[in-house]
Amino acid sequence: MKIQKIQNTSIDSVVKTLESGGLVIMPTETVYGAFVDATNKKAVEKLTKFKSRPFGKPYSVAVADQEMASRYVFLNKMAKRLYKNFLPGPLTIISKGKHKVAEGVESESGTLGIRIPNHKFVLEVVRKFNKPITATSANPSYKKRPYSVDDILNNISVKQRKCIDLIIDAGELPKNEPSTVIDTTSEDLTILRQGDIKFSRKNEVVSRSPENTQNIAKELWQKYEQYLGSRSIVFALEGEMGAGKTIFTKGLAKAVGVKETITSPTYDLEHIYYINGKRVFVHIDTWRMQDPEEFDDLSFDKRILDKSIIVLEWADKVHNKIRRYAEDALIVWVKISYGKRSNERLINWTTL
């Protein structure tokens, strides 16, 4: 593994590494990204090993311009408008793929996400390479967002380090959000991840699988984890039976470092998990509460003072109880509802 300062790195050396099947870490306008040749199956397998993610979870790819994108995906009118108005920039546009990338890059349904990064160095690499490269964040699944090289190296194993061939170090990046992800393959424009580019006044994304829901929970945690240790962080979940509140909680738990299996505390009301022996993750389910006053028996005041991470299912039942802690805790109100299709869930959030 080589680490080079961006100002001392030639484009040709990066391209040579990609051509040889190598994995390159480079800065983007959002976070540090992990890049390999998206048409090289062995290179993609190396990336998957580095990311510690299950094979079959798709990757988006970076291209130089719309013309290059059109070689690998079918662009409908909606996609072309988005390319014209927002790219280059922090936006990933999902279209139907032409199956010209390596196995494991497109989704199981044959779609492919395209990025045109608004970063001069990365764009020059892609133009010189003249093929798409993967555009995924350089953190392994459920690890800290990589805004610096240390964020990456301090959160990976020795085996994962061995997967990296070259790191381009541009120092500490601004704390920007990952790209907004838009699906253009259906009749309606669908937001799958909300970044700095917003297409709606409210924060709302669509989940199409339990894994998707857990990943959205992880993304939401990463928006607010900066407050960890300075105040309690409360995720107040609202949604019908079966909408996915416990699945969302599992994603949060994994993101904050809980190793134990998360089970619903429907009958116990409260489950407590310890992270590294000290930090507390509290999972509360108010479904069986007959009277909101029962909430006061859970020592919620103490959890707030301890600066715990708290997840409340059926939080709407104790809405007024929660609101009184707004000055002492960061409260993120999350509503999960059924979408147009049976596998879809609409997830929106706001802070109190």
PAZA-559488 format. One line per 3 residues: number of its first residue (from 0); for each residue z, x, y of N, C-alpha, C, O. Coordinates in steps of 0.001 Angstrom, whole numbers, plus 500000, padded with zeros to 6 digits. Each point is the difference from the previous one (the first is absolute). Layout:
BEGIN
NUM) Z X Y Z X Y Z X Y Z X Y | ...
% end
This chain:
BEGIN
0) 500000 500834 498801 500000 499166 501199 500000 500865 501243 500855 500871 500160 | 498187 498890 500719 499928 500719 501263 500354 499061 501151 499626 498828 499994 | 501089 501692 500980 500304 499249 501215 499382 500744 501183 500281 501179 500213
3) 498885 498133 500546 499327 500619 501131 500190 499155 501248 499957 498772 499931 | 500253 501875 501206 500049 499301 501270 498605 499462 500314 498993 500660 499743 | 500966 498141 500813 498710 499349 500220 499100 500832 500920 498781 500011 499826
6) 501803 500674 501134 499196 500774 500943 499413 501255 499361 499085 500613 500550 | 501450 499768 498276 499505 501197 499307 499153 499668 498784 499677 500884 499206 | 499961 497841 500642 499291 499545 498802 498551 499674 500314 499701 499318 500981
9) 499405 501176 498178 498581 499671 500163 499671 498753 499193 500586 499758 498945 | 498484 499463 501554 499535 498802 499291 499425 500386 498642 500212 499299 499010 | 499062 501815 500944 499358 500441 498761 501014 500252 498890 499729 499697 498838
12) 501446 500860 501508 501004 500288 498972 500568 498718 499405 500305 499950 498808 | 499839 499025 502006 500489 498711 499503 498947 499363 499091 500321 499508 498918 | 498434 500507 501526 498915 499420 499212 499880 500710 498657 499780 499361 498971
15) 500365 501954 501041 499914 500768 498747 501100 499577 499032 499768 499889 498796 | 501415 499879 501731 501109 499554 499148 499708 498626 499404 500255 499774 498817 | 499217 499317 501982 499646 498669 499504 498893 500078 498957 500048 499293 498993
18) 498971 501546 501233 498879 500139 499061 500447 500536 498647 499375 499728 498975 | 501717 501041 501032 500504 500567 498748 500975 499059 499290 500608 500371 498996 | 499539 498399 501535 500904 499034 499380 501427 500094 500484 500910 499457 499374
21) 499293 501233 501746 501336 500206 500508 500555 498837 500793 499268 499111 500435 | 502071 500916 499747 500710 498993 500777 500416 500643 501322 500675 501029 500017 | 498920 498356 501079 500281 500523 501330 500876 499018 500772 499711 498804 500041
24) 501348 501698 500563 500845 499208 500886 499547 500276 501434 499950 501155 500423 | 499720 497787 500329 499552 500160 501379 500638 498940 500886 500369 498928 499520 | 499766 501366 501778 500523 498999 500934 498935 498973 500337 498806 500296 499953
27) 501624 498505 500385 499104 498965 500521 500645 499425 501266 501028 500503 500455 | 498378 498455 500109 500596 499383 501182 501205 499137 499647 500685 499503 500894 | 499581 500314 497824 501173 499228 499573 501039 500929 499366 501006 500321 500633
30) 498764 500108 498136 500920 500891 499285 499188 501111 499341 498772 500017 500085 | 501925 500912 499257 499281 500982 499188 499401 499281 498789 500647 499154 499384 | 498114 501194 500288 499318 499362 498888 499705 500975 498875 499933 501211 500209
33) 499891 498244 498590 499642 500788 498822 498536 499713 499673 499623 498856 499746 | 499555 502200 500263 498555 499826 499893 499437 500763 498804 500287 501181 499802 | 498907 498117 499409 499207 500632 498943 498608 499368 500028 499777 498978 500649
36) 499305 501647 498639 498656 499450 499861 500093 498665 499268 500387 499962 498832 | 499263 498948 501839 500134 498659 499412 498974 499732 498917 500063 498965 499337 | 498986 501949 500468 498992 499829 498944 500296 500872 498786 499255 499981 499020
39) 501835 500785 501042 500372 500935 498942 501180 499433 499226 501112 499937 500525 | 498659 499649 498227 501031 499340 499214 501226 500882 499788 501128 499522 500114 | 498666 501766 499578 501130 500900 499752 500817 500213 501271 501225 500109 499948
42) 498090 499949 501197 500710 500156 501272 500845 498769 500291 501127 500121 500482 | 498338 498693 499231 500752 498754 500212 501193 499939 499060 501071 499534 500390 | 498758 500934 498372 501117 500031 499049 501101 500939 500491 501186 499720 499827
45) 498413 501398 500786 500984 500930 500563 500773 499320 501137 501218 500148 500106 | 498071 499110 500735 500643 499277 501101 500978 498969 499463 501105 499863 500526 | 498508 499417 498442 500863 498981 499406 501271 500630 499434 501084 499426 500101
48) 498773 501752 499306 501161 500738 499481 500914 500404 501156 501221 499880 499902 | 498189 500595 501185 500783 500396 501169 500744 498797 500594 501171 500109 500362 | 498146 498750 499735 500590 498809 500608 501025 499313 499097 500775 499162 500459
51) 499223 501200 498251 500896 499359 499019 499812 498493 500008 500964 499236 500027 | 497786 500358 499950 499695 498571 500021 499217 499640 498735 499310 500855 499445 | 500785 497906 500094 499292 499609 498787 498492 500051 500198 499492 499647 501065
54) 499795 500797 497900 498545 500030 500083 499486 498561 500124 500486 499099 499316 | 498551 500702 501543 499448 498665 500207 500343 499429 501350 499345 499064 500459 | 501692 501489 500204 500292 499573 501364 498975 500671 500905 499926 501229 500021
57) 499277 498001 500731 498847 500573 500703 500378 500897 501171 501120 499959 500509 | 497908 500855 499900 500129 500843 501181 498961 499578 501026 498892 499601 499641 | 501461 500487 501621 498972 499873 501033 499334 501358 500166 500530 501016 499550
60) 498315 499001 501092 499285 501261 500195 499646 500170 501469 499864 499023 500737 | 499989 502227 499677 499591 500322 501365 498523 500378 500000 499548 500773 499155 | 499707 498677 501798 498596 500346 500188 499799 500390 501462 500898 499846 500827
63) 497913 500658 499475 499738 500490 501354 499538 498911 500949 500266 500070 501200 | 499037 498911 498271 499437 498967 500863 499588 498797 499155 500137 500010 498776 | 499358 498959 501892 499612 498772 499305 498857 500251 499029 499956 499401 498925
66) 499127 501471 501440 498863 500280 499116 500488 500567 498673 499518 499595 498942 | 501438 501342 501100 500542 500554 498758 500746 498919 499218 499908 499939 498774 | 500831 499209 501938 500724 498918 499327 499048 499109 499219 500309 499576 498886
69) 498528 500140 501701 499041 499083 499370 499422 500555 498697 499398 499251 499231 | 500771 502027 500512 499543 500573 498725 500946 499605 498858 499623 500024 498829 | 501617 499612 501539 501016 499784 498970 500551 498578 499950 500639 499615 499021
72) 499114 499592 502046 500449 498611 500012 498927 499118 500628 499126 500471 500726 | 500967 498227 498970 499131 499001 500641 500713 499500 501253 501125 499507 499919 | 498236 500616 501221 500616 499605 501264 499466 498642 500454 498812 499860 500291
75) 502070 499143 499767 499583 498695 500508 500146 499981 501523 500408 500994 500600 | 499260 497883 500016 500026 499923 501464 501390 500248 500558 500161 500669 501020 | 500848 498784 498300 501367 500180 500465 500374 501488 500005 500575 500498 500967
78) 499092 500204 497944 500314 501419 499904 499275 500792 501080 500585 500891 500617 | 498160 498794 499612 499219 500739 501002 500595 499825 501395 500006 500940 500795 | 500493 497866 499505 500632 499779 501311 501259 500855 500144 500265 500563 501062
81) 500504 499524 497855 501217 500797 500034 499674 501488 500167 500677 500707 500747 | 498293 499760 498562 499582 501401 500135 499623 500284 501453 500379 501026 500565 | 498870 498049 500025 499511 500192 501370 501141 500030 501009 499981 500797 500938
84) 501010 498340 498875 501042 499831 501008 501239 500863 499811 500716 500267 500966 | 499555 500183 497786 501283 500658 499752 499918 501384 499375 501009 500704 499955 | 497823 499710 499559 499905 501296 499339 499161 500966 500824 499019 499595 500625
87) 501365 501699 499381 501139 500611 499309 501340 499487 500551 500122 499654 501175 | 500863 500314 497941 501315 499525 500397 500856 499670 498799 499527 500097 498867 | 501729 499513 501345 500954 499746 498916 499800 498634 499331 500878 499137 500038
90) 497967 500695 499362 499658 498738 499335 499293 500301 498686 499062 500796 499965 | 501380 498576 498963 499341 500091 498696 499317 498669 499726 500644 498951 500014 | 498050 501090 499736 499214 498785 499785 499571 499932 498536 499302 500884 499502
93) 501123 498061 499824 499680 499836 498580 498727 499173 499851 499877 498915 500568 | 499169 501625 498650 498733 499325 499724 499711 500087 498508 500703 500696 499267 | 498268 498602 500285 499573 500099 498600 499356 501361 499776 499104 500401 500743
96) 501354 500299 498237 499510 501347 499743 498683 500022 499249 499616 499028 499350 | 499704 502099 500753 498730 500201 499286 500199 500852 498744 499030 500418 499369 | 502221 499833 500275 500365 500717 498768 499406 501409 499964 499498 500454 498972
99) 500571 500218 502164 499465 501368 500086 501097 501040 500196 499721 501163 500291 | 501511 498416 499550 501119 500930 500079 500613 500159 498614 499640 499277 499071 | 501283 501666 500791 500609 500267 498702 500846 498824 499527 500501 499208 500797
102) 499643 500703 497894 500853 498962 499413 501408 500125 500549 500547 501100 500078 | 500038 497780 500301 501352 500004 500524 500079 499951 501509 501088 499874 500561 | 497755 500223 500113 499996 499925 501461 499809 498558 500455 500767 499500 500824
105) 498209 499829 498640 499838 498580 500302 501092 499189 499306 500601 500457 499028 | 499649 498344 501478 500973 499114 499368 499425 499437 498703 498811 500154 499723 | 502024 499204 499498 499541 499400 498749 498939 498936 500232 499168 499743 499130
108) 500862 499638 502049 498995 498973 500321 498759 500594 500666 499096 499266 500399 | 500862 502068 499721 498799 500647 500510 499922 500110 501508 498910 500181 500544 | 502212 499715 500146 499987 500150 501457 500414 501424 500376 500628 500710 499215
111) 499007 499684 501997 500293 501354 500458 500378 499964 501475 499307 499386 500811 | 501798 501276 499534 500436 500093 501391 499395 501219 500669 500000 501092 499432 | 499485 498722 501774 499343 501077 500741 500769 500307 501277 500405 499095 500730
114) 499794 502220 499534 500607 500475 501245 499030 500916 500723 499311 500795 499360 | 500622 499109 501944 499353 501024 500827 501103 500497 500937 500232 499404 501052 | 500443 501672 498576 501160 500444 500778 499612 500440 501411 498945 500595 500218
117) 501921 499101 500716 499794 500433 501380 500668 501361 500189 500889 500175 500833 | 498645 500784 498358 500560 501355 500033 498849 500984 499844 499316 500013 498977 | 500478 500804 502042 498834 500877 500060 499879 500912 498784 498913 500142 499439
120) 502185 500471 500153 499946 500954 498888 499569 499318 498702 499120 500493 499295 | 501506 498367 500395 499669 499287 498755 498549 499528 500020 499294 500115 498998 | 500264 499356 502134 498615 499531 500100 499007 501148 499801 498963 499819 499362
123) 501345 501339 501173 499112 501146 499813 499942 500420 498535 498945 500388 499497 | 502194 499532 499825 500029 500313 498563 499119 499033 499227 499200 500418 499163 | 500944 498282 501115 499233 498985 499266 498500 500166 500272 499184 499901 499084
126) 500465 500349 502160 498567 500191 500327 499423 501195 499256 498898 499929 499457 | 501846 501160 500521 499542 501210 499317 499938 499781 498496 499061 500450 499343 | 501927 498869 500114 500066 499740 498552 498914 499005 499582 499432 500102 498912
129) 500293 498940 501968 498944 498997 499808 500228 499101 498793 499051 499490 499405 | 502205 500324 500243 500396 499055 498953 501351 499422 500401 500728 500614 500780 | 499612 498221 498699 501313 499425 500352 501140 500799 499382 499876 500535 498898
132) 501223 499534 501821 501216 500603 499463 501105 498959 500048 500007 499132 500873 | 500916 500953 498201 501080 499007 499958 500797 500049 501299 500160 501060 500604 | 500330 497793 499812 500769 499904 501246 501297 499269 499701 500141 498812 500290
135) 500795 501906 499132 501300 499424 499664 501080 500888 500605 499786 501200 500172 | 501355 498235 500148 501064 500795 500600 500474 501078 499027 499914 499833 498784 | 500582 501263 501761 500350 501169 499186 501410 499942 499431 500513 501010 499518
138) 500115 497828 500531 501310 499849 499375 499848 499354 498630 499222 499057 499857 | 501500 501424 499127 500004 499286 498721 500499 498573 500200 500672 499697 500986 | 498995 499441 498075 500360 498589 500114 501482 499821 500312 500857 500604 499354
141) 499440 498555 501648 501349 499604 500406 500815 501142 500621 501222 499897 500103 | 498117 501182 500308 500690 501080 500690 499757 499907 501503 499205 499182 500464 | 501486 501664 500285 499962 499989 501460 498589 500152 500546 499194 500756 499458
144) 500512 498520 501617 498704 500159 500651 499829 501448 500477 500920 500569 500587 | 497922 500024 499166 499819 501423 500312 499468 500248 501412 498794 499957 500242 | 502124 500300 500676 499608 500347 501365 500055 501510 500229 499643 500476 501078
147) 500798 500272 497926 500025 501460 500082 499799 500561 498595 500111 499275 499011 | 499592 502017 500910 499845 500647 498698 501326 499985 499249 500016 499833 498781 | 501097 500340 501934 501312 499960 499339 500283 498633 499387 500631 499915 498946
150) 498912 499017 501699 500178 498662 499433 499368 499909 498622 500470 499252 499143 | 498474 501502 500646 499307 499992 498710 500715 500912 499009 500405 499563 498922 | 499748 501716 501453 500510 500997 499067 501452 499743 499603 500407 500358 498895
153) 500372 499033 501981 501414 499743 499688 500204 498771 499126 501125 499706 499598 | 497808 499582 500108 500130 498763 499218 499110 499966 498769 499693 498930 499475 | 499889 502256 500061 499185 500064 498791 500577 501025 499035 500765 500884 500387
156) 498853 498979 498348 500476 500906 498955 499138 501255 499941 498972 500098 500670 | 501460 500847 498526 499228 501229 499800 498633 499659 499400 498987 500580 500393 | 500984 498490 498666 498727 499601 499387 499054 499398 501027 498798 500263 499970
159) 501738 498935 500936 499164 499398 501037 499478 501058 500970 498863 499910 500463 | 501953 501079 499842 499550 501086 500880 498796 500719 499395 499085 500410 500713 | 500930 499734 497977 498923 500717 499324 498668 499250 500077 498940 500585 499782
162) 501121 498123 500528 498767 499218 500130 499284 500289 501324 498798 499766 500126 | 501946 500741 500855 499434 500224 501335 499315 501353 500058 500582 501010 499604 | 498191 499017 500883 499262 501253 500141 500062 500549 501415 500051 501215 500194
165) 499945 497899 500799 499953 500457 501387 500691 498985 500902 499781 498795 499877 | 501054 501702 501030 500641 499153 501008 499570 500489 501379 500115 501182 500323 | 499390 497886 500477 499645 500301 501381 501142 499504 500881 500219 498794 500122
168) 500502 502135 500488 501209 499682 500750 499670 499826 501483 499570 500943 500663 | 500634 497847 499847 499800 499716 501424 501326 499719 500690 500029 499448 501100 | 501076 500936 498248 501308 499763 500582 500467 498568 499809 499485 499279 499146
171) 501479 500316 501640 500562 498643 499939 499029 499020 500637 499574 500196 501138 | 500073 498746 498134 499082 498982 500522 500783 498904 500722 501177 499793 499704 | 498194 499504 501234 500652 498849 500628 500353 498959 498945 499304 499890 498990
174) 501756 499350 501223 500453 499012 499018 499156 498721 500088 500503 498933 500353 | 498225 501196 499324 499109 498839 499992 500079 499278 498660 500391 500584 498989 | 499238 498151 501016 499970 499205 498776 498782 500395 499159 498996 500455 500548
177) 501085 499375 498107 498797 500154 499177 498941 498992 500435 500289 499083 500768 | 498503 501086 498749 498898 499132 500440 500217 498545 499608 500589 499701 498961 | 498930 499411 501883 499917 498582 499643 498942 499863 498905 498959 500653 500065
180) 501296 498509 498935 499056 499805 498899 499467 498570 500045 500767 499038 499956 | 497905 500838 500132 499332 498706 500109 499044 499802 498823 499189 500877 499703 | 500905 497986 499637 499075 499648 498918 498900 499099 500553 500282 498914 500507
183) 498470 501532 499398 498866 499216 500517 499178 499362 498888 498901 499504 500246 | 501629 500506 498522 499199 499507 498874 500100 498493 499807 499219 499425 499242 | 501723 499926 501428 500114 498543 499883 499497 499348 501285 499620 500693 500945
186) 500379 497999 499089 499497 499282 501171 500866 500247 501231 499498 500055 501123 | 501794 500092 498658 500925 500236 501109 500377 501472 500079 500151 500665 498975 | 499996 499833 502222 500497 501353 500194 501460 500028 499569 500816 499238 500517
189) 499518 501647 498531 501329 500023 499415 500689 501327 500285 499465 501062 499682 | 501717 498880 500914 500768 501210 500310 500907 500321 498814 500865 499204 499634 | 498926 501968 499772 500800 500413 498858 501112 500964 500399 501006 500121 499301
192) 498807 500564 501825 501063 500855 500544 499876 500015 501511 498905 500140 500545 | 502229 499714 500126 499992 499943 501458 500370 501352 500591 501106 500494 499781 | 497982 500100 500960 500267 501241 500705 499978 499762 501492 500340 498913 500468
195) 499254 502116 500294 499991 499868 501454 498879 499098 500511 500129 499404 501069 | 498766 500489 498175 498938 499066 500384 500384 498623 499488 500142 499801 498794 | 500025 499251 502112 500449 498658 499618 498905 498972 500263 499338 500030 501038
198) 500484 499065 498013 499018 498931 500128 500681 498652 500172 499343 498960 500043 | 501966 501068 500055 500782 498781 500173 501249 500339 500799 500492 501126 499935 | 500019 497915 500812 501219 500232 500772 501210 500170 499099 500959 500679 500367
201) 499005 498714 498468 501144 500107 499105 499749 501073 498943 498857 500320 499675 | 502229 500222 499804 499916 500987 498930 499859 499254 498672 500980 499463 499485 | 497834 500503 499972 499777 499285 498740 498964 500718 499161 498948 500394 500503
204) 501350 499776 498216 499063 500605 499065 499920 499127 498757 500829 499113 499796 | 498168 501149 499377 499792 499239 498770 500252 500898 498797 499479 501113 499931 | 501312 498406 499131 500204 500690 498727 499221 499260 498915 499963 498769 499980
207) 499415 501992 499119 499239 499384 498920 500523 500351 498620 499349 499712 498995 | 501820 500906 500949 500612 500336 498708 501456 500384 500229 500378 500339 501122 | 500442 499614 497834 501387 500451 500142 500078 501454 500473 500853 500340 500820
210) 498265 500511 498670 499981 501398 500441 499710 500091 501493 500601 500800 500716 | 498461 498361 499743 499651 499906 501412 501231 499637 500827 500259 500601 501042 | 500496 498408 498482 501194 499554 500707 501024 501124 500106 500605 500190 501055
213) 499594 500557 497860 500930 501123 500038 499522 501070 500973 500805 500595 500716 | 497895 499649 499312 499462 501018 500888 500160 499587 501472 500289 500835 500858 | 499519 497871 499420 500208 499495 501364 501460 500184 500411 500292 500348 501144
216) 500619 499417 497917 501423 500227 500283 500245 501463 500344 500757 500309 500919 | 498603 500586 498344 500142 501434 500284 499495 500317 501405 500661 500708 500760 | 498156 498762 499579 499427 500246 501324 500921 499472 501098 500163 500631 501044
219) 500433 498211 498708 500895 499418 500996 501253 500855 500154 500475 500216 501114 | 500059 500272 497766 501165 500877 500071 499671 501235 500842 500812 500423 500823 | 498018 500149 498978 499640 501229 500714 499849 499779 501505 500064 500954 500776
222) 499738 497801 499638 499958 499706 501436 501383 500128 500637 500131 500339 501176 | 500905 499379 498010 501350 499902 500571 500981 501037 499478 501149 500017 500441 | 498447 500844 498642 500954 500933 499396 500564 500999 501002 501017 500638 499729
225) 498333 499506 501428 500510 500908 501027 501406 499592 500469 500744 500820 500538 | 499609 497901 499251 501311 499517 500429 501079 500229 498943 501177 499733 500242 | 498423 500758 498594 500948 500205 498913 501093 500980 500425 499713 501090 500496
228) 501524 498515 499307 501127 500853 500360 500556 499720 501380 501152 500328 500285 | 498037 499063 500583 500490 499689 501341 500480 498554 500107 500826 499675 500853 | 498656 499466 498282 500439 498607 499967 499577 499383 498666 499148 500543 499297
231) 501448 498339 500372 499604 499289 498777 498604 499411 500172 499632 499563 501090 | 499600 500427 497834 498665 499407 500012 500017 498816 499037 500252 500162 498806 | 499480 498658 501720 500070 498769 499210 498605 499399 499869 499320 499765 500999
234) 500261 499990 497768 498755 499308 499735 500344 498585 499535 500509 499799 498897 | 499207 499237 501959 500324 498602 499724 498749 499317 499453 499030 499805 500731 | 500989 499834 497995 498811 499481 499324 500039 498484 499880 501002 499416 499588
237) 497882 499961 500784 499844 498556 499892 498749 499707 499186 498991 500689 500149 | 501060 498299 498992 498825 499634 499207 500367 499061 498881 501152 499945 499570 | 497863 499314 499958 500237 499049 498914 500324 500713 498696 499807 501209 499878
240) 500684 498037 499154 500268 500533 498674 498707 500588 499420 498958 499344 499996 | 501121 501878 499524 498838 500628 499380 499032 500652 500960 498967 500519 499576 | 501347 499466 501726 499065 500578 500970 499954 501521 499917 498984 500611 500333
243) 502113 500002 499225 499985 501453 499852 501098 500733 500749 499846 501182 500310 | 501250 498153 499986 501084 500638 500761 500634 501147 499207 500251 501073 500547 | 500005 498696 498167 500613 501054 499190 499025 501149 499776 500411 501160 499966
246) 498316 498536 499881 498987 501049 499860 499958 500858 501261 499911 501226 499927 | 500154 498116 501228 500039 500709 501275 501234 500909 500041 499912 501150 500431 | 501227 498335 499122 501240 500777 499982 499863 501229 499113 500508 501068 500344
249) 498818 498798 498526 499796 501146 499107 499203 501096 500697 500279 501186 499824 | 498724 498410 500974 499225 500983 500750 500843 500721 501033 499880 501214 500170 | 500977 498039 500526 500913 500603 500973 500952 500983 499319 500213 501114 500477
252) 500349 498451 498406 500963 500842 499289 499359 501312 499561 500590 501070 500146 | 498216 498840 499322 499296 501211 499565 499729 500915 501185 500129 501219 499893 | 499496 498191 501232 499676 500792 501193 501215 500738 500557 499863 501114 500506
255) 501321 498286 499408 501186 500651 500568 500678 500934 499010 500927 500723 500366 | 498621 499271 498379 500515 500962 499035 500922 499469 498930 500658 500784 499318 | 499412 497897 500511 500817 499431 498926 499317 500273 498662 498825 499682 499821
258) 501910 500902 499251 499438 500338 498687 500231 498898 498965 499265 499907 499017 | 501738 499274 501199 500335 498955 499029 498998 498846 500054 499292 499815 500989 | 500669 499420 497929 499149 498820 499957 500602 498893 500856 501179 499673 499863
261) 498024 499761 501006 500466 498918 500875 499894 498665 499277 498931 499629 499514 | 502180 499655 500419 500001 498651 499421 500536 499032 501048 500789 500381 500865 | 498779 498374 499052 500410 499019 500992 501478 499647 499839 500443 499712 498888
264) 500329 500306 502206 501426 499646 499932 500232 498502 500182 500950 499595 500670 | 498191 499590 498739 500083 498552 500199 501384 499457 499651 500526 499141 500708 | 500066 501355 498202 501277 499457 499552 501194 500826 500487 501117 499487 500069
267) 498656 501784 500268 501071 500855 500489 500056 500024 501527 500970 500487 500582 | 498010 498997 500050 499836 499960 501456 499675 501365 500608 499221 500085 500949 | 501367 500975 498514 499826 501312 500620 499959 501106 498941 500849 500054 499110
270) 498148 500828 501002 499949 501224 499201 499993 501192 500962 499327 499974 501030 | 501426 501062 498622 500101 501186 500849 499481 501211 499241 500359 500214 498843 | 498794 500577 501811 499414 501198 499401 500305 501201 500900 499969 499903 501226
273) 500325 501224 498134 500301 501217 500752 498847 500984 499873 499426 500173 498925 | 500249 500464 502188 498900 500953 500050 500602 501379 500219 500648 500248 501016 | 499135 500645 498033 500589 501341 500061 501531 499947 500139 500622 500859 500624
276) 499945 498108 498774 501456 499896 499967 500655 499483 501257 501217 499815 500010 | 498023 499937 501071 500663 499565 501233 499271 498878 500735 500599 498959 500267 | 498129 501226 500066 499328 498964 500780 499943 498705 499195 499721 500017 498802
279) 500545 498861 501865 500120 498727 499285 498804 499084 500267 499579 499810 501141 | 499891 499631 497774 498944 499000 500058 500603 498715 499446 500399 499950 498837 | 499667 499016 501991 500668 498753 499623 498951 498895 499866 499216 499760 500918
282) 500779 499575 497933 499053 498922 499709 500784 498696 499866 500822 499854 499095 | 498925 499212 501798 500731 498736 500040 499043 498832 499780 498900 499979 500554 | 501518 499058 498643 499209 498795 499753 500877 498793 500330 501017 499774 499344
285) 498593 499450 501672 500844 498877 500446 499585 498662 499392 500495 498951 500413 | 498606 501081 498617 499434 498749 499462 501078 499046 499474 499901 498789 500198 | 501127 501746 499134 501030 499160 499394 501099 499589 500976 500887 499225 499645
288) 499059 501286 501571 501042 499644 500959 499896 498536 500400 498947 499543 500444 | 502138 499734 499398 500043 498596 500381 500324 499836 501485 499616 499016 500631 | 501095 501964 499905 500464 499937 501389 499793 501371 500628 500412 501003 499416
291) 498963 499072 501755 499794 501292 500657 501284 500796 500189 499953 501223 500127 | 501202 498095 499894 501261 500702 500195 500295 500961 498839 500762 500953 500164 | 498631 498796 498653 500183 500911 498863 499495 501397 500321 500430 500984 499397
294) 498652 499091 501560 499420 501281 500383 501071 500957 500526 499893 501215 499833 | 501135 498229 500799 501055 500828 500586 500845 500699 498937 500719 500952 500306 | 499198 498578 498438 500774 500617 498924 499353 501271 499461 500580 500670 499146
297) 498218 499674 501346 499257 501131 499455 500275 501325 500712 499342 500999 499710 | 501596 499025 501196 500327 501222 500754 498782 500546 500734 499773 501209 500048 | 499442 497867 500528 498784 500405 500689 500325 500875 501213 499256 500925 500327
300) 501857 498774 500330 500418 500807 501158 500134 501472 499612 499563 500888 500733 | 501040 499355 498118 500217 501378 499540 498662 500681 499726 499818 501174 500325 | 499251 498091 499080 498679 500578 499697 499291 500408 501298 499314 501021 500044
303) 500855 498186 500989 499388 500324 501288 500644 501258 500579 499303 500884 500499 | 502024 499196 499436 500707 501167 500524 499658 501262 499213 499969 501096 500561 | 499774 498749 498139 499653 501142 499146 498557 500463 500201 499570 500991 499410
306) 499679 498273 501438 498580 500312 500255 499178 499929 498706 499122 500827 499754 | 501189 498163 499434 499311 499812 498724 498591 499448 500206 499661 499483 501064 | 499538 500643 497895 498695 499329 499932 500249 498697 499246 500468 500018 498862
309) 499221 498864 501765 500340 498696 499420 498743 499144 499859 499199 499892 500928 | 500642 499503 497896 498907 499058 499767 500607 498650 499657 500823 499886 499092 | 498758 499088 501648 500525 498643 499800 498878 499074 499551 499054 499765 500751
312) 501043 499706 498030 499046 498980 499567 500527 498624 500416 501210 499779 500048 | 497863 499297 500252 500335 498667 500506 500821 500132 501290 500976 499279 500207 | 498605 501656 500652 500749 500272 501218 500017 498820 500964 500882 499906 500854
315) 498144 499191 499011 499957 498843 500896 501222 499099 499833 500339 499241 500907 | 500323 500840 497938 501184 499170 499766 501186 500461 500845 500912 499224 500284 | 499062 502063 500120 501121 500534 500795 499471 500623 501296 500535 500989 500500
318) 498405 498404 500023 499327 500550 501178 500971 500244 501157 499993 501076 500599 | 500832 497939 499714 500922 500138 501136 501063 501075 499750 500458 500658 500934 | 499926 499513 497799 500960 501041 499661 499401 501380 500258 500682 500902 500487
321) 498042 499250 499182 499335 501297 500147 499790 500341 501467 500183 501145 500413 | 499435 497861 500367 499658 500240 501404 501151 500622 500796 499765 500723 500968 | 501444 499003 498637 501132 500505 500778 500170 501514 499873 500784 500607 500729
324) 498464 500007 498325 500079 501448 499830 498838 500726 500686 499815 501201 499804 | 499415 498079 500989 498781 500560 500594 500276 501212 500887 499138 500869 500131 | 502048 499209 500482 500300 501132 500877 500475 501227 499222 499948 501121 500506
327) 500509 498664 498274 500571 501103 499219 499066 500516 498915 500224 501078 499448 | 498733 498163 500243 499100 500383 498917 498556 499724 500405 499727 499167 500864 | 499359 501549 498492 498583 499684 500138 499688 498941 498948 500116 500263 498803
330) 499489 498543 501633 499734 498907 499073 498496 499715 499976 499405 499649 501019 | 500000 500507 497812 498569 499756 499810 499856 498718 499199 500368 499945 498827 | 499094 499026 501813 499849 498702 499337 498625 499953 499336 498977 500117 500675
333) 501002 499714 498015 498756 500039 499221 499781 498646 499338 500864 499503 499277 | 497981 499909 500974 499649 498732 499358 498856 500223 499023 498961 500553 500359 | 501239 499011 498404 498971 500121 498955 499582 498599 499594 500832 499200 499573
336) 497901 500505 500557 499508 498660 499669 498744 500094 499153 499350 501043 499947 | 500315 497858 499393 498813 499965 499154 498738 500003 500852 499945 499373 501058 | 499024 501355 498454 498728 500064 500705 499010 498977 499483 500373 499060 499298
339) 498358 501127 501053 498955 499052 499607 499730 500050 498496 499700 498978 499383 | 500409 502207 500038 499762 500160 498566 501327 500173 499271 501003 500378 500605 | 498997 499346 498101 501258 500011 499244 500663 501377 499983 501222 500102 499889
342) 497973 500956 500221 500564 501348 499952 500341 500558 501383 500491 501124 500108 | 499255 498105 500948 500206 500497 501351 501351 499587 500575 500470 498881 499795 | 500135 502047 500924 501221 499724 500737 499808 500486 501435 499513 501106 500233
345) 500878 498049 500725 499977 500388 501400 501386 500551 500352 501011 499336 499775 | 499027 501858 500769 501269 500646 500339 499980 500315 501494 499181 500791 500467 | 501728 498580 500273 500090 500312 501425 501437 500346 500347 500935 499625 499292
348) 499225 501097 501810 501330 500474 500351 500176 500080 501507 499042 500103 500766 | 502213 499847 499619 500380 500180 501395 501394 500587 500008 500690 499967 498981 | 499734 500564 502140 501349 500570 500097 500838 499149 500929 499499 499475 500994
351) 501793 500388 498679 500934 499253 500840 500700 500949 500950 500833 499572 500799
% end
